[in-house]
Amino acid sequence: QVQLVESGGGLVQPGGPLRLSCAASGSISSRYVMGWYRQAPGKQRELVAYITSGGSTNYDDSVKGRFTISRDNAKNTVVLQMNSLKPEDTAVYYCNCRLGPINYWGQGTQVTVSS
């Protein structure tokens, strides 16, 4: 089992930055793909970004150039640095850890972008 705990959500003004962190514990391996998903009210959960064990990254088009994902395999953490936030980025953000068909999820952290 893997446990994921997110932190760093909150209220931010449009154009501002926010940093989300996720700490993994339990039977975690650096082989896991780590990522962030988000779910806005009335919408399906969607992929924001992921990073492989080797450091390759992938971003949804809506966040390219504004968000950066990184990981520290030694500390079993993954960070999502979000810049130039927009109201449409408002959602609950979930940390995800995946190895093949096995998925683990955090409890989610609310991000609200509003003036």
C-alpha positions as CSV (number, residue, x, y, z in Angstrom):
1,Q,0.0,0.0,0.0
2,V,1.0,3.6,-0.7
3,Q,-0.3,6.6,1.2
4,L,-0.3,10.0,-0.5
5,V,-0.7,13.3,1.4
6,E,-1.1,16.6,-0.4
7,S,-0.5,20.0,0.9
8,G,-0.3,23.6,-0.3
9,G,-3.8,24.3,-1.7
10,G,-5.7,27.5,-0.9
11,L,-7.1,30.7,-2.2
12,V,-5.0,32.7,-4.7
13,Q,-5.7,35.7,-6.9
14,P,-5.7,35.4,-10.7
15,G,-2.2,35.6,-12.0
16,G,-0.7,34.4,-8.7
17,P,1.4,31.4,-7.9
18,L,0.7,28.3,-5.8
19,R,2.8,25.3,-4.9
20,L,1.3,21.9,-4.2
21,S,3.3,19.1,-2.6
22,C,2.6,15.4,-2.2
23,A,4.4,13.1,0.2
24,A,4.3,9.4,-0.5
25,S,4.8,6.7,2.1
26,G,4.4,3.0,2.4
27,S,5.5,0.5,-0.3
28,I,6.6,3.3,-2.7
29,S,9.1,2.8,-5.4
30,S,10.9,5.3,-7.6
31,R,9.5,3.2,-10.5
32,Y,6.1,4.8,-10.0
33,V,4.8,7.5,-12.3
34,M,3.7,10.4,-10.1
35,G,1.2,12.9,-11.2
36,W,-1.5,15.5,-10.5
37,Y,-5.1,15.4,-11.5
38,R,-7.9,17.9,-10.8
39,Q,-11.6,17.9,-10.7
40,A,-13.8,21.0,-10.9
41,P,-17.4,21.0,-9.8
42,G,-19.6,19.2,-12.3
43,K,-16.7,18.0,-14.3
44,Q,-14.7,14.8,-14.7
45,R,-11.3,14.3,-13.1
46,E,-8.6,15.2,-15.6
47,L,-4.9,14.8,-15.8
48,V,-2.9,18.0,-15.1
49,A,0.7,16.6,-15.4
50,Y,2.8,13.6,-14.7
51,I,6.5,12.7,-14.3
52,T,8.1,9.4,-14.8
53,S,10.8,7.8,-12.7
54,G,13.4,9.0,-15.2
55,G,12.1,12.6,-15.1
56,S,10.1,12.7,-18.3
57,T,7.1,15.0,-18.0
58,N,3.8,15.5,-19.7
59,Y,1.3,18.3,-19.3
60,D,-2.2,19.0,-20.3
61,D,-2.3,21.7,-22.9
62,S,-4.3,24.0,-20.6
63,V,-1.3,24.3,-18.2
64,K,1.7,24.1,-20.5
65,G,4.1,27.0,-19.8
66,R,2.4,27.8,-16.5
67,F,2.8,24.6,-14.4
68,T,5.9,22.7,-13.6
69,I,6.0,19.2,-12.1
70,S,9.0,17.8,-10.3
71,R,9.9,14.9,-8.0
72,D,12.5,13.9,-5.5
73,N,12.9,10.2,-5.5
74,A,15.0,10.1,-2.4
75,K,12.2,11.9,-0.4
76,N,9.3,10.3,-2.3
77,T,7.8,13.7,-3.0
78,V,6.2,15.3,-6.0
79,V,5.6,19.0,-6.4
80,L,3.4,21.0,-8.7
81,Q,4.5,24.6,-9.1
82,M,1.6,26.6,-10.6
83,N,2.1,30.1,-11.9
84,S,-0.1,32.6,-13.7
85,L,-3.2,30.9,-12.2
86,K,-6.5,31.4,-13.9
87,P,-10.1,31.1,-12.4
88,E,-10.6,28.1,-14.6
89,D,-7.8,26.3,-12.7
90,T,-10.1,26.2,-9.7
91,A,-10.6,22.6,-8.7
92,V,-9.7,19.9,-6.2
93,Y,-6.2,18.7,-7.0
94,Y,-5.3,15.1,-6.4
95,C,-1.9,13.5,-6.2
96,N,-1.6,10.2,-8.1
97,C,0.9,7.4,-8.0
98,R,0.8,4.7,-10.7
99,L,2.6,1.6,-11.7
100,G,0.9,-0.3,-14.5
101,P,-2.7,-0.9,-13.5
102,I,-2.1,0.0,-9.9
103,N,-3.2,3.5,-8.9
104,Y,-3.1,5.3,-5.6
105,W,-4.7,8.6,-4.8
106,G,-4.4,11.3,-2.2
107,Q,-7.3,12.9,-0.5
108,G,-7.2,16.0,-2.6
109,T,-6.5,19.7,-1.9
110,Q,-8.7,22.6,-2.9
111,V,-7.3,25.3,-5.1
112,T,-9.4,28.4,-5.7
113,V,-8.4,31.1,-8.0
114,S,-10.5,34.2,-7.4
115,S,-10.2,37.9,-6.8
